């Protein structure tokens, strides 16, 4: 059985398919059709809802795509939909939530199909900030919400006006107010038709479940796995969620080294990693959308082993390691050795990824992260290039690279590194090294880019590195409004 809050209602459920999404449950079983189905793949934001979870600072909300969120993973949290913003469903103008009132006042909707998603993303901002956080924060928060008729200017105007309104209490019913103080099932699960999703709450339970169910699929944020159910219509195996395992949800730093739990969402550690490596900000702010960053995790990305997963190239360049755990013990593997073939890794059937460790680097280490995609946000990379290097009297004394989109797995460019090491840092050196990319990689052609394009643009990034280094500036891709 699973338990959670839906708006003001306490919900207890069992006997439902493990792969049932929040979107399908809301629309087909609860009749809450305000949450729209646009793409069912996490690209449009029409299905955006808020998830509230309790931490040391109180109840904190994050926007997520309901189409990519398994219903079981709402366990113990507050699921807030657009219907839950108004008291008793009263839609008279003066009883609307301040976010809804702002969207009306500033003409932020026309056809209205995408509007509930925009409202929920803006409500997340409204709940998590007491003052206007600035246009940049708002634009990034709306980066996963697509509008095809209203245009974004009136929606941004609505956001600017929001913080003039006083905070509105969302948990007003007795059931809602008491939910987070009541004990929950310590071993929640959801089963139907012989299939189960398990939701272990601690590492020991997770490892026991993994040992007993080696064929089960592990799921963290589900931002890729759920596409197998909604887009490819694959049958659902047994699932084990790691999203609520306490030991996998910490992020710590010690003397410049960083340890990130496998189940920590990107949005919860990007500030920490950006403080150590400011040049990585382009990667984290352009990885999917706010909704994806609020759900996706390093453990899920590495375990999924996609050749176009954005985090892996950065981890390769920073010489990161993966901590794998099982009932038999732990072992630590370099990310450089972790991927063995397309969608395959060294992770054993009885193991889970517990954490990712990034070692401390010298203050002299320079880092560049370049993402090539058709859109700034909410898009998959055609090429992702990360280079970490150190200079001593203009000589390259250390260099590590990581590339995505260039091979069947994320991979370093070893011949490029050999061509750079020990050489003077110059445009000619970088151009000669870039030629070795054709030896390191033979990229595929697909719907995102041709093989020739990938190779050419990757080589051109070395010239970009040179001109960026010469000017001692950070070359960033940004929204037109910024």
C-alpha positions as CSV (number, residue, x, y, z in Angstrom):
1,X,0.0,0.0,0.0
2,X,1.1,3.6,-0.6
3,X,-0.2,6.7,1.1
4,X,0.1,10.4,0.1
5,X,-1.8,13.7,0.1
6,X,-3.7,14.7,-3.0
7,X,-4.4,18.4,-2.6
8,X,-6.4,18.3,0.7
9,X,-7.3,14.5,0.6
10,X,-5.4,11.7,2.3
11,X,-5.1,8.8,-0.2
12,X,-4.3,5.1,0.4
13,X,-3.9,2.9,-2.6
14,X,-3.1,-0.7,-3.6
15,X,-3.9,-3.0,-6.5
16,X,-2.7,-0.6,-9.2
17,X,-0.1,-1.2,-11.9
18,X,3.5,-0.4,-10.8
19,X,4.0,1.5,-14.1
20,X,0.9,3.7,-13.7
21,X,1.9,7.3,-14.0
22,X,0.6,10.2,-11.9
23,X,-0.8,11.8,-15.1
24,X,-2.9,8.7,-16.1
25,X,-4.1,8.2,-12.5
26,X,-5.2,11.8,-12.1
27,X,-7.1,12.0,-15.5
28,X,-8.6,8.5,-15.8
29,X,-9.2,7.5,-12.2
30,X,-9.6,10.7,-10.2
31,X,-11.3,12.8,-12.9
32,X,-8.8,15.7,-12.3
33,X,-8.3,16.7,-16.0
34,X,-6.8,20.1,-15.2
35,X,-3.4,18.3,-15.5
36,X,-3.1,18.0,-19.3
37,X,-1.5,15.4,-21.5
38,X,0.5,17.2,-24.2
39,X,3.5,15.0,-25.2
40,X,3.6,12.4,-22.5
41,X,7.4,12.5,-22.7
42,X,8.4,15.4,-20.4
43,X,8.9,17.9,-23.2
44,X,6.0,20.3,-23.0
45,X,5.2,20.8,-19.3
46,X,1.4,20.7,-19.7
47,X,1.2,18.0,-17.1
48,X,3.3,19.8,-14.5
49,X,2.3,19.2,-10.8
50,X,4.0,20.0,-7.5
51,X,5.4,17.5,-5.1
52,X,5.8,18.6,-1.5
53,X,8.1,16.8,0.9
54,X,9.0,17.6,4.5
55,X,12.6,18.4,5.4
56,X,14.4,20.2,8.3
57,X,13.1,23.6,7.0
58,X,9.5,22.5,6.6
59,X,7.5,21.6,3.5
60,X,9.3,22.2,0.3
61,X,7.8,21.9,-3.2
62,X,9.3,21.0,-6.5
63,X,7.7,21.0,-10.0
64,X,7.7,17.6,-11.8
65,X,6.2,16.1,-15.0
66,X,3.3,14.0,-14.0
67,X,3.8,11.9,-17.2
68,X,7.2,10.8,-16.0
69,X,6.3,10.2,-12.4
70,X,5.2,6.8,-11.3
71,X,2.2,7.0,-8.9
72,X,4.0,4.8,-6.3
73,X,6.8,7.4,-6.0
74,X,4.4,9.9,-4.6
75,X,4.5,7.9,-1.3
76,X,4.6,10.1,1.8
77,X,4.4,13.4,-0.1
78,X,1.9,16.1,-1.0
79,X,0.7,15.9,-4.6
80,X,-0.6,19.3,-5.6
81,X,-2.6,19.8,-8.8
82,X,-4.1,22.9,-10.3
83,X,-7.5,21.9,-8.8
84,X,-5.9,22.1,-5.4
85,X,-5.0,25.8,-5.6
86,X,-8.6,27.1,-5.1
87,X,-10.6,26.5,-2.0
88,X,-13.5,24.0,-2.6
89,X,-13.1,24.5,-6.4
90,X,-14.4,28.1,-6.2
91,X,-13.3,29.6,-9.5
92,X,-14.6,33.1,-9.0
93,X,-11.9,35.6,-9.7
94,X,-11.5,36.9,-6.2
95,X,-11.2,33.4,-4.8
96,X,-8.5,32.2,-7.2
97,X,-5.0,31.5,-6.1
98,X,-2.6,34.6,-6.5
99,X,-0.8,32.8,-9.4
100,X,-4.1,32.2,-11.2
101,X,-5.2,35.8,-10.6
102,X,-1.9,37.1,-12.0
103,X,-2.3,35.0,-15.1
104,X,-5.8,36.4,-15.7
105,X,-4.7,40.0,-14.9
106,X,-1.8,39.9,-17.3
107,X,-3.5,38.0,-20.1
108,X,-1.2,34.9,-19.7
109,X,-3.5,32.4,-21.4
110,X,-5.3,32.1,-24.7
111,X,-6.2,28.5,-25.6
112,X,-5.5,27.5,-22.0
113,X,-4.1,24.0,-22.7
114,X,-0.6,24.8,-21.4
115,X,-1.9,27.2,-18.8
116,X,-2.3,24.7,-15.9
117,X,1.4,23.6,-16.3
118,X,2.6,27.2,-16.3
119,X,0.5,27.9,-13.2
120,X,2.0,25.0,-11.4
121,X,5.6,26.0,-12.3
122,X,4.9,29.5,-11.1
123,X,3.2,28.3,-8.0
124,X,6.4,26.3,-7.2
125,X,8.3,29.6,-7.4
126,X,5.7,31.4,-5.3
127,X,5.9,28.8,-2.6
128,X,9.7,28.6,-2.5
129,X,10.6,32.3,-2.7
130,X,9.3,35.1,-0.5
131,X,10.6,37.8,-2.9
132,X,10.8,38.0,-6.6
133,X,13.9,35.9,-7.5
134,X,14.6,37.7,-10.8
135,X,13.9,37.1,-14.4
136,X,16.7,34.6,-14.9
137,X,15.3,32.3,-12.2
138,X,11.7,32.6,-13.5
139,X,12.8,31.9,-17.1
140,X,14.7,28.8,-16.1
141,X,11.8,27.6,-14.0
142,X,9.5,27.9,-17.0
143,X,12.1,26.4,-19.4
144,X,10.1,23.1,-19.4
145,X,6.7,24.7,-20.2
146,X,6.0,25.3,-23.8
147,X,3.4,27.9,-25.0
148,X,2.4,28.1,-28.7
149,X,-0.2,30.9,-28.7
150,X,0.0,33.3,-25.8
151,X,3.7,34.1,-25.9
152,X,6.0,34.3,-22.9
153,X,6.0,38.1,-22.2
154,X,2.6,38.3,-20.4
155,X,3.5,35.1,-18.5
156,X,6.7,36.7,-17.3
157,X,4.7,39.9,-16.4
158,X,2.4,37.7,-14.3
159,X,5.4,36.2,-12.5
160,X,6.9,39.7,-11.8
161,X,3.6,40.7,-10.1
162,X,3.2,37.6,-8.0
163,X,5.2,38.5,-4.9
164,X,3.1,41.5,-4.1
165,X,0.5,39.0,-2.8
166,X,0.7,37.5,0.7
167,X,1.5,33.8,1.1
168,X,-1.5,31.4,0.8
169,X,-1.8,28.3,3.1
170,X,-2.3,25.2,1.0
171,X,-2.8,22.5,3.7
172,X,-6.1,23.7,5.3
173,X,-8.0,20.5,5.9
174,X,-7.6,18.5,9.2
175,X,-6.4,15.4,7.2
176,X,-3.8,17.4,5.3
177,X,-2.6,19.2,8.4
178,X,-2.1,15.9,10.3
179,X,-0.6,13.9,7.4
180,X,3.1,14.6,7.9
181,X,2.9,13.9,11.7
182,X,1.4,10.4,11.3
183,X,3.5,7.3,10.8
184,X,3.5,5.6,7.4
185,X,4.0,2.1,6.2
186,X,7.8,1.4,6.7
187,X,7.8,-1.0,3.7
188,X,5.4,0.6,1.1
189,X,4.8,-1.1,-2.3
190,X,2.2,-1.1,-5.1
191,X,1.2,-4.4,-6.8
192,X,-1.2,-5.6,-9.5
193,X,-1.3,-8.4,-12.0
194,X,1.7,-10.1,-10.5
195,X,4.0,-7.1,-10.8
196,X,5.2,-4.9,-7.9
197,X,7.1,-1.7,-7.3
198,X,8.9,-1.7,-4.0
199,X,9.8,1.5,-2.2
200,X,12.5,0.8,0.4
201,X,13.2,3.5,2.9
202,X,16.7,2.6,3.9
203,X,19.8,1.1,2.4
204,X,19.7,-2.3,4.1
205,X,16.1,-2.9,2.8
206,X,17.2,-1.8,-0.6
207,X,20.1,-4.2,-0.8
208,X,18.0,-7.1,0.5
209,X,15.3,-6.4,-2.1
210,X,18.0,-6.1,-4.8
211,X,19.5,-9.5,-3.8
212,X,16.1,-11.2,-3.9
213,X,15.0,-9.5,-7.1
214,X,18.1,-9.3,-9.4
215,X,15.8,-9.1,-12.5
216,X,13.9,-6.1,-11.2
217,X,14.5,-2.7,-12.8
218,X,15.9,0.1,-10.6
219,X,14.2,3.4,-10.8
220,X,15.2,6.8,-9.4
221,X,13.7,9.8,-11.1
222,X,12.2,7.7,-13.9
223,X,12.7,10.4,-16.5
224,X,13.9,7.9,-19.0
225,X,12.4,4.6,-17.8
226,X,8.9,6.0,-17.9
227,X,9.3,6.6,-21.6
228,X,9.5,2.9,-22.1
229,X,6.0,2.6,-20.7
230,X,4.3,5.7,-22.2
231,X,6.1,5.8,-25.6
232,X,7.3,2.3,-26.4
233,X,4.5,0.5,-24.5
234,X,6.9,-2.0,-23.1
235,X,5.6,-4.5,-20.5
236,X,6.3,-3.6,-16.9
237,X,8.8,-5.7,-14.9
238,X,9.1,-5.6,-11.1
239,X,10.5,-2.3,-10.1
240,X,12.6,-1.2,-7.1
241,X,12.6,2.5,-6.4
242,X,15.7,4.0,-4.8
243,X,14.2,7.5,-4.6
244,X,13.3,7.4,-0.9
245,X,16.4,5.6,0.4
246,X,17.7,8.0,3.1
247,X,21.4,6.9,2.6
248,X,21.2,7.7,-1.1
249,X,19.9,11.3,-0.6
250,X,22.9,13.1,0.9
251,X,25.5,15.4,-0.7
252,X,28.7,16.2,1.2
253,X,31.9,18.1,0.6
254,X,35.2,17.6,2.4
255,X,38.4,19.4,1.5
256,X,37.3,20.0,-2.0
257,X,36.1,16.5,-2.6
258,X,32.4,15.9,-3.3
259,X,30.2,12.9,-2.7
260,X,26.7,12.9,-4.2
261,X,24.1,10.3,-3.3
262,X,22.7,8.3,-6.2
263,X,19.1,9.5,-5.4
264,X,19.8,13.2,-5.0
265,X,17.9,15.2,-7.7
266,X,20.1,17.4,-9.9
267,X,18.4,20.6,-8.7
268,X,19.5,19.7,-5.1
269,X,23.2,19.5,-5.7
270,X,23.8,21.8,-8.6
271,X,24.5,24.8,-6.4
272,X,27.1,22.7,-4.4
273,X,28.9,21.5,-7.5
274,X,28.7,24.9,-9.2
275,X,30.4,26.4,-6.2
276,X,33.4,24.1,-6.8
277,X,33.2,24.2,-10.6
278,X,31.4,27.4,-11.8
279,X,32.1,26.5,-15.4
280,X,29.8,23.5,-15.0
281,X,26.8,25.8,-14.6
282,X,26.0,25.6,-18.3
283,X,25.6,21.9,-18.1
284,X,23.3,21.8,-15.0
285,X,21.1,24.7,-16.0
286,X,20.6,23.3,-19.5
287,X,20.1,19.6,-18.5
288,X,16.5,19.0,-19.5
289,X,14.2,21.4,-17.8
290,X,13.4,22.4,-14.2
291,X,10.9,19.6,-13.9
292,X,13.6,17.1,-15.2
293,X,16.2,18.5,-12.9
294,X,13.8,18.1,-10.0
295,X,13.5,14.4,-10.7
296,X,16.6,13.1,-12.5
297,X,19.6,11.8,-10.5
298,X,23.2,10.9,-11.1
299,X,22.6,7.3,-10.1
300,X,19.7,7.0,-12.6
301,X,21.7,8.7,-15.4
302,X,24.8,6.5,-14.9
303,X,22.8,3.3,-14.4
304,X,20.8,4.1,-17.6
305,X,24.1,4.4,-19.5
306,X,22.7,6.5,-22.3
307,X,25.4,7.7,-24.7
308,X,23.8,11.2,-24.6
309,X,23.4,11.5,-20.8
310,X,24.8,14.9,-19.9
311,X,26.4,14.2,-16.5
312,X,28.8,11.4,-17.6
313,X,31.2,13.6,-19.7
314,X,31.7,15.9,-16.7
315,X,32.3,13.0,-14.4
316,X,34.8,11.6,-16.8
317,X,36.7,14.8,-17.1
318,X,36.8,15.2,-13.3
319,X,38.0,11.6,-12.7
320,X,34.9,10.7,-10.7
321,X,34.2,7.2,-9.3
322,X,31.0,5.3,-8.7
323,X,30.4,3.6,-5.4
324,X,28.4,0.3,-5.9
325,X,26.8,-1.5,-3.0
326,X,25.3,-5.0,-2.4
327,X,24.7,-7.3,0.4
328,X,28.2,-8.6,-0.2
329,X,29.9,-5.3,0.4
330,X,31.0,-2.2,-1.6
331,X,33.3,-1.5,-4.5
332,X,34.4,1.7,-6.1
333,X,34.8,2.0,-9.9
334,X,36.2,4.8,-12.1
335,X,33.5,6.3,-14.3
336,X,35.9,5.9,-17.1
337,X,35.6,2.1,-16.7
338,X,31.9,1.9,-15.8
339,X,30.4,1.8,-19.3
340,X,31.1,-1.3,-21.2
341,X,28.8,-1.1,-24.3
342,X,25.6,0.7,-25.4
343,X,23.3,0.8,-22.4
344,X,25.6,-1.6,-20.5
345,X,27.7,-1.1,-17.4
346,X,29.8,-3.0,-14.8
347,X,27.0,-2.9,-12.3
348,X,26.2,-6.4,-11.1
349,X,22.7,-7.8,-10.9
350,X,22.7,-7.6,-7.1
351,X,24.3,-4.2,-6.9
352,X,22.9,-0.6,-6.7
353,X,24.7,2.7,-7.3
354,X,25.1,4.3,-3.9
355,X,27.0,7.5,-4.6
356,X,29.3,9.3,-7.0
357,X,32.6,10.7,-5.7
358,X,34.4,13.6,-7.3
359,X,38.0,14.0,-6.0
360,X,39.4,17.4,-5.1
361,X,41.2,19.2,-7.8
362,X,44.0,21.7,-7.8
363,X,43.0,25.4,-7.8
364,X,44.9,25.5,-11.1
365,X,42.4,23.2,-12.8
366,X,40.5,24.9,-15.6
367,X,37.2,23.4,-16.8
368,X,35.0,24.0,-19.8
369,X,31.6,22.4,-20.5
370,X,30.0,22.8,-24.0
371,X,26.5,21.5,-24.8
372,X,25.4,21.5,-28.4
373,X,21.6,21.2,-28.9
374,X,18.8,22.7,-30.9
375,X,17.2,24.4,-27.9
376,X,18.9,26.1,-24.9
377,X,16.8,24.1,-22.4
378,X,14.6,21.1,-22.4
379,X,16.6,19.4,-25.1
380,X,18.9,16.4,-25.6
381,X,22.6,17.0,-26.5
382,X,23.8,16.3,-30.0
383,X,27.3,16.7,-28.6
384,X,28.5,17.4,-25.1
385,X,32.2,18.2,-24.5
386,X,33.9,18.6,-21.2
387,X,37.6,19.4,-20.9
388,X,39.6,19.7,-17.6
389,X,43.2,20.9,-17.9
390,X,46.1,22.5,-16.0
391,X,48.8,24.7,-17.3
392,X,52.3,25.3,-16.0
393,X,54.1,28.2,-17.7
394,X,51.7,27.8,-20.7
395,X,52.5,24.0,-20.9
396,X,49.6,21.6,-20.7
397,X,50.6,19.3,-17.7
398,X,47.3,17.6,-17.1
399,X,44.2,17.1,-19.3
400,X,41.1,14.9,-19.0
401,X,38.1,14.9,-21.4
402,X,34.6,13.5,-21.6
403,X,32.3,13.4,-24.6
404,X,28.7,12.5,-25.0
405,X,26.9,11.8,-28.3
406,X,30.1,10.7,-30.1
407,X,30.0,7.0,-29.4
408,X,27.9,4.1,-28.0
409,X,28.9,5.2,-24.5
410,X,30.0,8.4,-22.9
411,X,33.8,8.3,-23.4
412,X,37.1,10.2,-23.0
413,X,39.0,11.2,-26.1
414,X,42.3,9.4,-25.3
415,X,44.2,10.3,-28.4
416,X,43.2,13.9,-28.1
417,X,44.5,13.9,-24.5
418,X,47.8,12.4,-25.7
419,X,48.1,15.0,-28.4
420,X,47.6,17.8,-25.8
421,X,49.7,16.6,-22.9
422,X,53.1,18.2,-22.6
423,X,52.4,20.7,-25.4
424,X,52.3,24.5,-25.3
425,X,48.8,25.8,-25.0
426,X,48.2,27.4,-28.4
427,X,45.6,27.5,-31.1
428,X,47.8,25.3,-33.3
429,X,48.1,22.7,-30.5
430,X,44.4,22.6,-30.0
431,X,43.6,22.3,-33.7
432,X,46.1,19.5,-34.1
433,X,44.6,17.7,-31.1
434,X,41.1,18.2,-32.4
435,X,42.0,16.3,-35.6
436,X,42.5,13.2,-33.4
437,X,38.8,13.2,-32.7
438,X,38.3,11.4,-36.0
439,X,40.5,8.6,-34.6
440,X,38.9,8.6,-31.2
441,X,35.3,8.5,-32.4
442,X,33.1,7.5,-35.4
443,X,29.8,9.1,-34.5
444,X,26.5,7.8,-35.7
445,X,24.0,9.8,-37.7
446,X,20.5,10.1,-36.2
447,X,17.6,12.5,-36.0
448,X,19.5,15.0,-33.9
449,X,22.7,15.3,-36.0
450,X,24.7,13.7,-38.7
451,X,28.0,12.0,-38.1
452,X,29.9,14.7,-40.0
453,X,28.1,17.5,-38.1
454,X,29.0,15.9,-34.7
455,X,32.6,15.5,-35.6
456,X,33.0,19.0,-37.1
457,X,31.2,20.8,-34.2
458,X,33.3,18.8,-31.7
459,X,36.5,19.8,-33.4
460,X,35.3,23.5,-33.5
461,X,34.8,23.5,-29.8
462,X,38.6,23.3,-29.4
463,X,38.9,26.6,-31.2
464,X,36.1,28.0,-29.0
465,X,38.2,26.9,-26.0
466,X,41.2,28.8,-27.3
467,X,39.3,32.1,-27.9
468,X,37.5,31.8,-24.5
469,X,40.9,31.2,-22.8
470,X,42.5,34.1,-24.6
471,X,39.9,36.5,-23.4
472,X,39.7,35.0,-20.0
473,X,36.0,35.1,-20.4
474,X,33.2,32.5,-19.9
475,X,31.3,32.0,-23.2
476,X,27.8,31.2,-22.3
477,X,24.7,30.4,-24.3
478,X,21.7,32.3,-22.8
479,X,18.0,33.1,-23.5
480,X,17.4,36.2,-25.6
481,X,15.6,37.9,-22.7
482,X,18.8,37.6,-20.6
